[in-house]
Amino acid sequence: MAVSTTYSTAGSGLWLCPVGVTSVQAECWGGGGGGQQTSASTGGRGGGGGEYALDTVGVTPGRLYAWNVASAAGNSTFAGDTLTVRGHGGKSGSTGGSGGTGSINATHFDGGSGGRGASRGGGGGGSSAGTAAAGNNGSDSPGNFGGAGGTAPAGGGSGGEGAGALFPFASSPGTAPGGGGGAGGGSLEPGASGGAHGQVRLTYDLTAQPVIPYFPAGYAPLHSDFDGWIQAPLAFLTSRVVFRAELSNALSLTNNVNTLIPFNNVLEDPFSGWNPGASQWLCPAGYGGLYNVTLTVSAQSNSSNPVLESRIGIDSAAYLYTVCKTVTPNGGPAGLASGSQPVQLFGGADSVQGYAIVIGASGAVATNAGQRCTLTIEWSAL
């Protein structure tokens, strides 16, 4: 079963290689360059689009691998055991506006270049490359009008429009992944816009989640069942769906406001479902079912006995469940709100977050770093 993990927020992190995975198809889009803003009356040049690169990378189960999603004009990378996939960023309009290029990976396509400015119009940004084609160039300004951004091929991000004295009056940024930003239309026109961030996508094959055997009364296991249990008695444990994380520092809670808990220490995540940018865990594709979610929050009161609640959110808090509530005594020991909630999750679609809220406090209340906020998600049944 093929599973894809996409990182689309600028930043870096680590991917934990799941059990049984020895190779991964890594795709990287470089960031788009920002459009140029000149001090002269002539419009600037649009930013170049990011490059696309793809390769099959050897990995080792249980190891952590570094990925980086570029911000504007930067390079996006994924480093395997012996090979790194790198999508180069496009140049800013002020440094030429050329599209990202230079990858040595098995498959790679260049980003489009930014358009040139003219009179009081800025050039359009170049699009990033797509998964099967190079990016398209941004249009040159025809005079007092801004140039159009390059249209992205499938899988890429389009370039932004340049600003013009007549139309459009403001430039626009590139769209992700990797579109170049539109240029400003000179000293009298609105400013230039930035390029879009890049992207990293990992695709790999996972073995199917084993099913706990069930036998109706009067029916015995088959010989083939016994053979499987003898040959791989720990198969369920090594491929189980589980997630555990904690917050190692204190978090300030505003009275009567749901506060998303940014767990910063992932303890267990064999299916690499954690997205640190959104502070949420995505149920892996193909592994939908009933999950038991446990959340623990602790806080020290600074007012007259406010109530502390731990809550879990499904799909960016579209659904909120209060798993525990407790009173935090003023001046006494920290209140502890810890509880569990069974939830039905759809693989590849539903995500889980942890929230904390304090009600009735006179000011901000801090979670207790000594009793860390923890989140545990465990597959329970199909």
C-alpha positions as CSV (number, residue, x, y, z in Angstrom):
1,M,0.0,0.0,0.0
2,A,1.5,3.3,-1.1
3,V,1.5,6.1,1.5
4,S,2.4,9.8,0.9
5,T,3.6,12.3,3.5
6,T,3.7,16.0,2.3
7,Y,5.6,18.8,4.1
8,S,4.2,22.1,2.8
9,T,5.2,24.6,5.5
10,A,8.6,26.3,5.3
11,G,11.0,24.8,7.9
12,S,12.9,21.6,8.6
13,G,12.3,18.4,10.5
14,L,12.9,14.7,10.8
15,W,11.0,11.8,9.2
16,L,11.1,8.4,11.0
17,C,11.4,5.5,8.6
18,P,8.6,3.0,9.4
19,V,9.2,-0.7,9.8
20,G,9.6,-2.6,6.5
21,V,10.4,0.5,4.4
22,T,13.8,0.4,2.6
23,S,13.3,3.0,-0.1
24,V,11.3,6.2,-0.5
25,Q,10.4,8.3,-3.6
26,A,11.4,11.8,-2.6
27,E,10.1,14.9,-4.5
28,C,11.4,18.4,-3.7
29,W,10.2,21.8,-5.0
30,G,12.5,24.8,-4.5
31,G,11.1,28.1,-3.2
32,G,10.1,30.9,-5.6
33,G,12.1,34.1,-5.9
34,G,10.6,37.4,-4.8
35,G,9.8,40.1,-7.3
36,Q,12.0,43.2,-7.7
37,Q,11.0,46.6,-6.5
38,T,13.1,49.4,-8.1
39,S,13.5,53.0,-7.0
40,A,13.4,54.1,-10.7
41,S,10.2,54.7,-12.7
42,T,10.8,51.5,-14.6
43,G,9.1,48.4,-13.2
44,G,11.1,45.6,-11.8
45,R,11.7,42.0,-12.8
46,G,9.5,39.1,-11.6
47,G,11.0,36.3,-9.4
48,G,11.9,32.9,-10.8
49,G,10.0,29.8,-10.0
50,G,11.4,26.8,-8.1
51,E,12.9,23.7,-9.6
52,Y,11.3,20.2,-9.2
53,A,13.5,17.2,-8.4
54,L,12.6,13.5,-7.8
55,D,14.7,10.4,-7.0
56,T,14.3,7.1,-5.2
57,V,16.3,7.2,-2.0
58,G,17.5,4.3,0.1
59,V,16.5,4.4,3.8
60,T,16.8,2.2,6.9
61,P,13.8,1.3,9.1
62,G,13.9,3.0,12.5
63,R,16.3,5.8,11.4
64,L,15.5,9.5,11.3
65,Y,16.0,11.5,8.1
66,A,16.2,15.2,7.6
67,W,13.9,17.2,5.3
68,N,13.8,20.9,4.6
69,V,11.1,22.9,3.0
70,A,12.5,26.1,1.5
71,S,11.2,29.6,2.1
72,A,11.4,32.1,-0.8
73,A,14.3,31.5,-3.1
74,G,15.7,28.6,-1.0
75,N,16.5,25.0,-1.7
76,S,14.2,22.1,-0.6
77,T,15.9,18.9,0.3
78,F,15.5,15.3,1.6
79,A,18.6,13.4,2.7
80,G,18.5,9.6,2.6
81,D,21.3,7.0,3.5
82,T,23.6,7.9,0.5
83,L,21.6,10.3,-1.7
84,T,20.1,13.7,-1.3
85,V,17.2,15.0,-3.4
86,R,17.5,18.8,-3.9
87,G,15.1,21.2,-5.7
88,H,16.8,24.6,-6.2
89,G,15.0,27.8,-5.5
90,G,14.4,30.5,-8.2
91,K,16.3,33.7,-8.1
92,S,14.8,37.0,-6.9
93,G,14.0,39.6,-9.5
94,S,16.8,41.8,-8.1
95,T,19.4,39.1,-8.9
96,G,18.1,38.2,-12.4
97,G,14.9,36.4,-11.8
98,S,16.0,33.1,-13.4
99,G,14.2,29.9,-12.5
100,G,15.6,27.3,-10.2
101,T,18.0,24.8,-11.8
102,G,21.0,22.6,-11.2
103,S,19.6,19.3,-9.7
104,I,21.6,16.1,-10.4
105,N,18.7,13.8,-9.4
106,A,17.2,11.2,-11.7
107,T,14.2,13.4,-12.7
108,H,14.3,17.2,-12.6
109,F,12.7,20.2,-14.3
110,D,13.7,23.8,-14.2
111,G,11.5,26.6,-12.9
112,G,10.3,29.4,-15.1
113,S,12.0,32.8,-15.2
114,G,10.5,36.1,-14.1
115,G,9.3,38.6,-16.7
116,R,11.0,42.0,-17.3
117,G,9.6,45.3,-16.3
118,A,8.9,48.2,-18.6
119,S,7.8,51.8,-18.2
120,R,5.7,51.7,-15.0
121,G,4.8,48.0,-15.1
122,G,6.5,45.1,-13.3
123,G,7.2,41.7,-14.8
124,G,5.2,38.6,-13.8
125,G,6.8,35.9,-11.7
126,G,7.8,32.6,-13.2
127,S,6.0,29.4,-12.2
128,S,7.7,26.5,-10.5
129,A,8.3,23.3,-12.4
130,G,5.7,20.6,-12.3
131,T,6.0,16.8,-11.8
132,A,6.4,16.2,-15.6
133,A,7.3,19.6,-17.1
134,A,9.5,22.7,-16.7
135,G,7.9,25.9,-15.3
136,N,6.6,28.7,-17.5
137,N,8.1,32.1,-17.7
138,G,6.3,35.2,-16.3
139,S,5.3,37.7,-18.9
140,D,7.1,41.0,-19.6
141,S,5.3,44.2,-18.7
142,P,3.7,45.7,-21.9
143,G,4.2,49.2,-20.5
144,N,1.9,50.7,-17.9
145,F,0.4,47.2,-17.2
146,G,1.8,44.5,-15.0
147,G,3.0,41.3,-16.6
148,A,1.1,38.1,-16.0
149,G,2.6,35.4,-13.9
150,G,3.6,32.1,-15.5
151,T,0.9,29.4,-15.4
152,A,2.1,26.3,-13.6
153,P,2.2,22.9,-15.1
154,A,0.6,20.0,-13.2
155,G,1.9,19.8,-9.7
156,G,3.6,23.2,-9.7
157,G,2.8,26.7,-8.3
158,S,2.0,29.7,-10.6
159,G,3.9,33.0,-10.6
160,G,2.4,36.2,-9.3
161,E,1.3,39.2,-11.4
162,G,3.5,42.3,-11.7
163,A,2.1,45.7,-10.5
164,G,1.1,48.3,-13.1
165,A,0.1,51.9,-13.3
166,L,-3.2,50.9,-14.9
167,F,-3.7,47.2,-14.2
168,P,-3.2,45.3,-11.9
169,F,-2.4,48.1,-9.5
170,A,-0.7,45.8,-7.0
171,S,1.6,42.8,-7.6
172,S,0.7,39.4,-6.3
173,P,2.8,36.7,-4.6
174,G,3.6,33.3,-6.2
175,T,1.5,30.3,-5.3
176,A,2.9,27.3,-3.6
177,P,4.8,25.2,-4.3
178,G,7.6,27.5,-5.5
179,G,5.9,30.2,-7.6
180,G,7.9,33.4,-8.2
181,G,6.5,36.7,-6.9
182,G,5.4,39.6,-9.2
183,A,7.5,42.7,-9.4
184,G,6.7,46.2,-8.4
185,G,5.9,48.8,-11.1
186,G,8.6,51.4,-10.2
187,S,8.9,54.1,-7.5
188,L,5.3,55.3,-8.0
189,E,3.6,51.9,-8.0
190,P,2.8,49.4,-5.2
191,G,5.6,47.2,-4.0
192,A,6.8,43.8,-5.2
193,S,5.6,40.5,-3.8
194,G,7.4,37.5,-2.4
195,G,7.9,34.1,-3.8
196,A,6.1,31.0,-2.4
197,H,7.7,28.4,-0.2
198,G,8.7,25.0,-1.6
199,Q,7.5,21.5,-0.8
200,V,8.7,18.0,0.1
201,R,6.7,14.9,-0.6
202,L,7.7,11.4,0.4
203,T,5.9,8.3,-1.1
204,Y,6.6,4.8,0.2
205,D,5.0,1.3,0.5
206,L,3.7,0.0,3.8
207,T,2.6,-3.4,4.7
208,A,-1.1,-3.8,5.5
209,Q,-2.1,-3.3,9.2
210,P,-2.6,-6.8,10.7
211,V,-6.0,-7.6,12.0
212,I,-6.5,-9.1,15.4
213,P,-7.9,-12.6,14.8
214,Y,-11.5,-13.3,15.8
215,F,-13.1,-16.7,15.9
216,P,-16.9,-17.3,16.5
217,A,-17.8,-19.9,19.1
218,G,-17.4,-23.4,17.8
219,Y,-14.7,-22.5,15.2
220,A,-11.0,-23.1,15.6
221,P,-8.1,-21.4,13.9
222,L,-6.9,-22.8,10.6
223,H,-3.4,-24.4,10.2
224,S,-2.4,-21.4,8.2
225,D,-3.2,-19.1,11.1
226,F,-0.9,-21.0,13.4
227,D,1.8,-20.9,10.7
228,G,1.6,-17.1,10.5
229,W,1.7,-16.7,14.3
230,I,4.8,-18.9,14.6
231,Q,6.7,-17.2,11.8
232,A,5.9,-13.6,12.8
233,P,4.6,-13.6,16.4
234,L,5.4,-9.9,16.9
235,A,4.1,-8.6,13.5
236,F,1.2,-6.7,15.1
237,L,3.5,-5.0,17.6
238,T,6.1,-3.9,15.0
239,S,3.5,-2.4,12.7
240,R,1.0,-1.1,15.1
241,V,-0.5,2.4,14.7
242,V,0.5,4.5,17.7
243,F,1.6,8.1,18.4
244,R,3.1,9.5,21.6
245,A,4.3,13.1,22.2
246,E,4.9,15.5,25.0
247,L,5.5,19.3,25.6
248,S,8.7,19.7,27.4
249,N,8.2,23.4,28.4
250,A,5.5,25.4,30.0
251,L,2.6,26.9,27.9
252,S,0.7,30.0,28.8
253,L,-3.1,29.5,28.8
254,T,-5.4,32.5,28.3
255,N,-8.6,32.4,30.3
256,N,-11.6,30.9,28.4
257,V,-9.6,30.4,25.2
258,N,-8.8,27.0,23.6
259,T,-5.0,26.8,23.4
260,L,-3.5,24.4,20.9
261,I,-0.7,22.4,22.5
262,P,2.5,22.5,20.4
263,F,4.0,19.2,21.4
264,N,7.7,19.5,20.7
265,N,9.0,16.0,21.7
266,V,7.7,13.1,19.6
267,L,8.3,9.9,21.5
268,E,6.7,7.4,19.1
269,D,5.4,7.8,15.5
270,P,6.1,4.8,13.3
271,F,3.9,6.0,10.5
272,S,5.3,9.6,10.5
273,G,1.9,11.2,10.9
274,W,3.0,14.2,13.0
275,N,3.0,17.7,11.4
276,P,4.9,20.0,13.7
277,G,3.8,23.2,11.8
278,A,0.1,22.5,12.5
279,S,0.7,20.6,15.8
280,Q,-1.5,17.7,14.6
281,W,-1.2,14.0,13.9
282,L,-2.7,12.6,10.7
283,C,-4.2,9.1,10.8
284,P,-2.3,7.1,8.1
285,A,-4.0,6.2,4.9
286,G,-5.5,2.8,4.9
287,Y,-5.6,2.6,8.7
288,G,-9.0,4.0,9.5
289,G,-10.8,2.7,12.6
290,L,-11.4,3.3,16.3
291,Y,-8.6,5.0,18.2
292,N,-8.2,5.7,21.9
293,V,-6.9,9.2,22.4
294,T,-5.4,10.2,25.9
295,L,-4.5,13.8,26.8
296,T,-2.9,15.0,30.0
297,V,-2.6,18.7,31.0
298,S,-1.4,20.1,34.3
299,A,-1.5,23.8,35.5
300,Q,-0.9,25.8,38.6
301,S,-3.6,28.2,39.5
302,N,-3.0,31.9,40.1
303,S,-6.6,32.9,41.1
304,S,-9.6,31.5,42.9
305,N,-10.0,27.9,41.9
306,P,-10.4,28.0,38.1
307,V,-11.4,24.9,36.1
308,L,-8.8,23.3,33.9
309,E,-9.9,21.1,31.0
310,S,-8.0,18.9,28.5
311,R,-9.7,18.7,25.1
312,I,-8.9,16.8,21.9
313,G,-9.7,18.3,18.5
314,I,-10.5,16.4,15.3
315,D,-9.7,18.0,11.9
316,S,-8.4,21.4,13.2
317,A,-10.9,21.5,16.1
318,A,-13.9,20.9,13.8
319,Y,-15.0,18.5,16.5
320,L,-13.9,19.1,20.1
321,Y,-14.1,16.6,22.9
322,T,-13.5,17.4,26.6
323,V,-11.7,14.4,28.1
324,C,-11.3,15.7,31.6
325,K,-11.9,18.8,33.8
326,T,-10.5,19.5,37.2
327,V,-10.2,22.4,39.7
328,T,-6.8,24.0,40.0
329,P,-6.6,25.2,43.7
330,N,-5.1,28.6,44.2
331,G,-1.7,28.3,45.9
332,G,-2.1,24.5,46.2
333,P,-0.7,21.6,44.1
334,A,-1.1,21.8,40.3
335,G,-4.5,20.7,38.9
336,L,-4.2,17.6,36.6
337,A,-6.7,17.1,33.8
338,S,-6.1,13.7,32.2
339,G,-8.5,11.5,30.4
340,S,-9.2,9.4,27.3
341,Q,-11.7,9.5,24.4
342,P,-12.5,6.8,21.8
343,V,-12.8,8.4,18.3
344,Q,-13.4,7.0,14.9
345,L,-10.8,8.2,12.4
346,F,-10.6,7.9,8.6
347,G,-7.1,7.0,7.3
348,G,-5.4,9.8,5.3
349,A,-8.1,12.3,6.1
350,D,-8.7,12.8,9.9
351,S,-6.2,14.6,12.2
352,V,-5.9,14.9,16.0
353,Q,-4.8,17.8,18.1
354,G,-4.5,18.5,21.8
355,Y,-6.0,21.6,23.5
356,A,-6.0,23.0,27.0
357,I,-8.4,25.6,28.4
358,V,-8.7,27.3,31.8
359,I,-12.1,28.8,32.8
360,G,-12.5,31.3,35.6
361,A,-8.9,32.4,36.0
362,S,-8.0,36.1,36.7
363,G,-5.2,36.1,34.2
364,A,-2.9,33.8,32.2
365,V,-2.2,30.4,33.7
366,A,0.9,28.4,32.8
367,T,0.9,24.6,32.3
368,N,3.3,22.8,34.7
369,A,6.5,21.8,33.0
370,G,7.2,19.3,35.8
371,Q,4.0,17.4,34.8
372,R,4.3,17.6,31.0
373,C,1.4,17.9,28.6
374,T,1.2,14.5,26.9
375,L,-0.8,13.0,24.0
376,T,-1.1,9.3,23.2
377,I,-3.1,7.9,20.2
378,E,-3.5,4.2,19.9
379,W,-5.3,2.1,17.3
380,S,-8.0,0.1,19.0
381,A,-10.0,-1.8,16.4
382,L,-11.2,-1.7,12.8
